[in-house]
Amino acid sequence: MSFHPNDVVRRGRAAVVIVCGVLVFLLSAFFRTQIMRNEQYSLQSEENRLRQIPTAAPRGPILDRNHKPIAENVVGYSVALLAQSEDSLRATLTRLRGTIQLTNKQFQDAINRFRRDRTRPAVIIQDASFDVVSVLEEHRIDFPALIIQSAPKRIYPDGEAVGAFVGYINEISEAELSKLAGSGYTPGQLVGKTGLEKQYEAQLRGREGVQFVEVDARNRIVLNGRTREDVTPQEGPPLYTNIDLDLQEYIHQLFADTLAGAVVAMIPKTGEVLALYSSPAVDPNRWVGGVSSAYYDSLNNDPRQPLYNKALQGQYPPGSTFKLATAVIALQDSLIDFKTRMPQPCTGFYYFGNRVWHCWRKEGHGSLDLAGAIAQSCDVYFYQLGQKITLSRLVGGGIGLGFDKKTGIDLPEESRPKFPTSFPAYFNQKYGPRGWTPGEKELNLAIGQGENAQTVVNMARFYSALATDGSEPTPMIRQGAPKRAKTISLTPDQLVELRKAMMGVVQEGGTAAAAAIKGVKVAGKTGTAQTLKYDKNGKPLYFAWFAGMAPAEDPTIVVVVMVPNVTFEGATSAGLATKIIAHYLHLQVANTIQNTG
């Protein structure tokens, strides 16, 4: 078959045009890929080749008022796996069990972490020991997806001594992730769960870093591969507190492992919390890396309730420590003065209606004025004073003094005290319109029983107001500007007289006379409230309180101690409190004490 010469030329030109067009198209594509989109494709290539491994940031240290560490960081290790799928993760974990010991919980937790976020390595061991890390390093070639990182480990040098306020950290939960959405938190991070760790989480958390590792097509780590420069994590700033660690440690030694109770020590003029303690104590170090079920069960099954913060959460009838509030209400309303005596002298009991109301002292106190009734904690005097005030005014006065509200301390676990919030609606709602009588409520409330259950920290706040000009300080763990509000409307002379009456408690004839401190005058008040429980010998058990301040003339420290479930004769709250005061003031306690009222 022959072609006309013109056809050959025409077809040749068409072929040239097509070839040139293809070449232009390929060249433009190459230009777009290699020049215009070079950065984009390079980044995509890098992302396919490199994996970003988050590196935990050291949390900010927590320091006491003298800059001693309450919480700090040491070098620790975490072990994780890069997995392509849940099946591959399960297979690797199963093989890993032949090399190191993995509990069922660690196995399942790793699976759960992978399900929550497949972009992050699945953490297997949050706090791996050096021995475990050494074994895994020897077998690294068998587990190419294994990631062993040096990670900051949170420690609390004083352990149980600081557990009541410092709190602990643990892995963030799904509920917390939802609550903190938009705050930069991701699954697997550690967050504060209680105490200062939770209260100041935003400050303490620091900023995560990034480690880059090279992986192959099967997501296996390429040892000594080419990577980008890592992003260094940033430590959180330090948290400076008002805690006196020396005093806190001393209190822990006093309570040891045998005595349950709670202590709050404050500087009354500023609200600075020097110590906050709850016994039995909990060691926050045991939560690092995940608390063991055995330890948690031991705490949960302990009848002394170590998981229950007795200083912040416990609500206990204040007993005779509330008599100072009754006296304040009566003085504010000008119903009495310090020389006022009640119509009926104390003979050990008081008749009201068809019931006998007893005084703690069976033989009675005789005729007393207000100062004497405070010093000797006479129940009969305060029964009559409560009737003189009336129930409506006792409720209103108590609300005015803050007995129905939280103190506002900068800890997340504080409970609201139990106290009537109104009159008579509160009683009508609780007992029905005809299910109660004002008289009995007056008598009970006046001596710190009945519709009254206070936290230890709230009693410390009230006694701090008594120790100053009647201004209520907000208790503060973190250092900062003090916050105060006037709650007690008494003259300076009346407040001085009240403190003198309280000095009588720790002098001869007072209910805590044996708790005197050599070289300083202490003002205080004992308190004993019913628990409706009995010991193995059938003796009734009580809540034993002591609220004290020193030096009485110008107090620099207020200490409130509450010891639950003790026999009347064996209560040691006053002795504990004055030892704490003496330690803070570097003085000696004269004797030991047995509470009597």
Phi, psi and omega in degrees: 000130183249151179244148175291141180308324180293326178293321180297316180297316182297315180292325177298316180296321180296319180296319179299316180299316181295315180297316179297319179299316179298317180297317178299317180298315180294319179296320179293322178296317178298319180297315181297319183286312187278331185252300187289322183248026181300314183297318181297312183287330176295318179296319179296321178296318179297319181293326177289329184271328186250147173243137177269118180253114179297139175245128186295143177272139174296132177288151179298140179292151175251125188238151178276185186295339178255017177067024171279143184287128171263321174220136179211185184236143171232170181286130176226185182224143173236149181238129181220169179230137170271120184234145177275330182209166178295323180297316180294325178295315179299318181296317180293318179297322179296317178293325182295331179296340177281349182252316178230166180276122177238126178283163177300324180294316178297320179299310183289325178298321178297319178297315181297320179295322178295320179295324182289324182207102183281351180275343181256152174300144178278113182289131179260310180232117181284325183231079184277141177284163180295326179296316179296316180298320180297316179298316182293324178296325179292333183250020184301324181296336178279343182227076185294345179267006184281138177236119177246118184240145168281122185228144178295135179249126181282131175228154179236098188306327182262004171047243186301331183299329185249002186300332185292336183236335186282330181079200179206170179243155176199176183294139181297140181265169178299318180298319179291323177300319179293318181293325183261020180304134181090358181261006177089009180275145178228159180304143178097345180285156177263137181224161176290133183257327180213174172058207180298327180300325179276316184302319184245035179305315184299327180278319189280338194297329185073191181230128181299150172255186180222133172249132180259131176232147179270135179234158176267188184296338179264014177069024177266140183289132177269111181296137180059027179286168179280128181226171174273168178290132181292154174263119184286131176292154181248129180288144176291154180291156180290152175250115180266128183245171176269358184297136172262100187298325178298317178292320179299316179295322180296318179297319178300320178293323179297317183280330180050218182255000189255335188251128175269156177155191182211150179220138168229127177240131185223155166272114191295329185283338184240341184082007178296124179275113180279326181203145175216119189221142175226132182234141001296146185271158179244136181271111181294341178296334182288347179268347182293124182081005180105124182285141179285148180296326181296315180293317181296318179296323179296323177288317184292331183264358179287122181296344179277358174056062179295335179284352182261114182286104187288340179279329185249323187259331183295135178241111188232142174300128187283350180058218188291347175295340178280347181299333176293325177292319177301317179296318180299315181298316180294320179292320179297325180272006179056033178278334181214172165230188187286349179258000183292135175246150180277155182303321183254118175297158181279119176249012181104350179203167181215131179270130171220120185062230179256023183234146176262126178254120188269154169265154181297332179263110188301322182279355176084170181247351185078204180271124183232151168270182185299315181299318179292323180293325176289314182298321183258001176054050184285117180293319183298321177301313185282337170302311183290326178292322177299318177295324180294323181286322186084152185296319183299320181284327175299318179293311181297319179295320178296321177296319179296332179271001173088019182280359179250008187224163175289158179281336185088015177303147185276061173221143189280351188262005187296134176266154175277133178298160176261117182201146179306132182265351179195167177220133357268006187304321181301314183287323178296321180290324184279320187245351188092153185304331181242018184264012181208159177235137183300323186303309181295323179294322178298313183296314180295313184295325183295334181252016174082026177240191176072231186280056188205113175219115188250156171274156180296321181293329179288324176293325176295322177297315181296315181289336174291325175293321177296330184282349183239230182258018182092007179271134181272119177273148171275119180298132182229128173276313180284144177292139180175181181293134181292150177238128183223152177215134181288122180237333181256115184264066176240158178286160176304322180295321179294320178295322176297317180295322177298316180294326176295320177297321178290332174296329178296336178296326185253027175235173182304128182095346179275167184286349178229039186300326183283358182262018181297153178246130179295129174092357180208146177268133180249135172252135182195182179208127174278163177203135178227122183234148184289144173252345185064026175240163182224151177278183185294341178265006179085006179281140178292147178253150186226162166271120181255123183244154162209130174240120184224162179214152179199155347297144188300327182291326181207081190298136175249353178211140173240132179232129174240128180238136175229125178241117183271157169057053176238155176286154184304317185285337188257008183296141184234016186297319180294319178297319177297315183298315182288331174294321179295316178298314181298320179296318180294321181270002180059047179236181180245141175279137182293313184214190170257171189226146167237117182300146180227004180187000000 
